[in-house]
């Protein structure tokens, strides 16, 4: 078996091992949030920052079908705000400070951290809870303590960052599909 085939087999096995209960719980919370006029916020660093922007774009734009835009914001997208906060406060505050300015009780934070140990993402989770937002953690096996801090969690059953990211991308698409199906009817 070639290296590429072996890698694909590993990834496929991982996807089939994700516990759907956490994903269903996360989707239900997001659907309730959007249905009541709330906003879903996403945050993460590195690849998780890119995924945050990707998932927010799928909801604001469209994912699988033509429908009304849904309220979603990636806290990773505004480079001027991020660099100002990092410079004037600390990088640990880049997402939490934005939540303090933009979020309301009942909104949702989807906090993405492959390792579950990113200080800026952990701080955002703390802030979201203080605001009385719903919280969802997307992480891998090394982030089980991080997952336990959230109202709902999607845990990729892997430790290798690449496989965790692959699984969370698919889980994020499943989340977007569920929210779009439930909330995306044109007004």
N, C-alpha and C positions, 0 to 999 in steps of 0.2 A: 504494500500500500504506500502511495506517495505521501510526502509530508503534507501537501495541500489537502488530500483526501482525508487524512487523519485529523487534521485541524477542523475540517468541516464536520466530521463525525462527532468530535468533541463538542463543537458549538451546538449541533442539533440535539445531542443528548442533554445539554444544559437547558436549552429552551423547553424541552419536554419535562424538565424537573422543576420548573418554577411553580410554586404553590399559587393556584389561581385565586384562593380566598383573599389574600392580601390585595391583589389587583382588583378583584370585584369590590372590595371595601373602598379602595381608593377611587374607583370609578363612580361608585354610588355617592361618595362625598363630593366629588367634583360636579356630578350631575345636579345634586341638591344645591350646591353653591351657584352654579350658572343659572339654574332655573329660578332662583330667587334674586337674580340681578347682581350676584357677586362676581368677583374676579379670581382667576387662578393665577398665582405667581409661581415662577420657576426660578431656581438658582442652582449653581454648581460652579466648579472651577475646571479649567482645561477642557477636556472632552465633554465633561458634564455641563460646562458653560455653553458649548456648542449645542448639546442636546436640549438645554433649556430654551435656547432661541428656536431650535427646530420645532419643539413641541408647541411653544407659544404661537409660532407661525402657522402650524397646522390648524390650530383652533381659531385664530383670527382670520386666516385666509380660508382654506378648505383642505380637508384631508382626503376623503373618498367620495364626497358628493357635493353638489351645489347646494348651498344653504346660507342662512344669515351668519354674519360674523359673531364669534363668541369672545367673551371678555377674558383675555389672557395677556400676561406681561412677563417677559424674560428680564429679570433683574441684572442680567449679564450683558445687556445690549448697549447701554448708554456709557460710552467710554469717558466722556467728560465728567459725568457724575461719579463713576467708579474711581477715576483717578483723583478727583477732588476729595472724595471721602477718604481714600487711602492716604493721600498726602496730609490732609488736615486732621484726621483722626488716626485710623490704622486700617490695614487691609482687612482685618477681622470685622470691621464695621460696614464693609461695602454693600452687603445685602440687607443687614438689619436696619441701617439708617434709611434705606429706601422704603422698607416696609413701614417704618414709623411714619413716613411722609405720605405713603400711597394706600396702604391697606386699611381695611375696616374689619370689625368683628364679623365673622361668618364667611370671610374670604378664605381661600385655601392657599397654602404654600406647599409646593412639591419641591422638596430639598433633595438634590442628587449629589451623592458622594460615594464613589467607588469603594473607598476605604472606610468611610464613616467617621473619619477623624479630621476633616477639614475645618479649621477654626472658624472661618467665615460662614460656612454652612451651618455649623453647630450654633453659632450666635444667631443666625437668621431663624433657626428653629426655636430657640429660646424666645426671641422677640415675637415671633408669630403666636406662640402660646400666651405670652403676656397680652397681646392684642386681642386674644380670643378668636384667633383664626383656626381653621382646621389644618392639620399638618399631616403630610405624607412623606415618607422617606423612601428613596430609591437607593439601594446599596448592594454590596456583595457580602459574602460570609464574614469578612473582617469587620463589617459594620453592624453587627447584631446589637450592640449597645446603642448605637445611633438609631437603628430601627425601632428599638423599644421606647425611644423618646417621642415617637410620632403616634398619631391617632391610627394611622394605617401604614403598612410598609410592604414594599415589594423588594424581596431579597433574591438576587441572582445567586444560585447555589454554586458559587465558584470563588476562588481567591485571586486568580490571575486577572489582572486589570482588564486586559483585552476581552476576555470572555465575559466579565461582568458588564463591561460597556456594551457588548453585542446584545446580551440578554436584556439589559435595561432599555436599549433602543427599541427592541421588539415590544417590550412591556409598555413603553411610552406610546408606541403606535396603537397598541390595544386600548390604552386609556383614552387616547384621542378619538378612536373609532367609537368607543362606547359613549363618550360625551357628545360627539357629533350626532350619533344616531338618536340620542334622547333629547337633545336640546337644539338641534340645528334646523328645525323646521322654519321656513321663511314666514315672517309675520305678514 
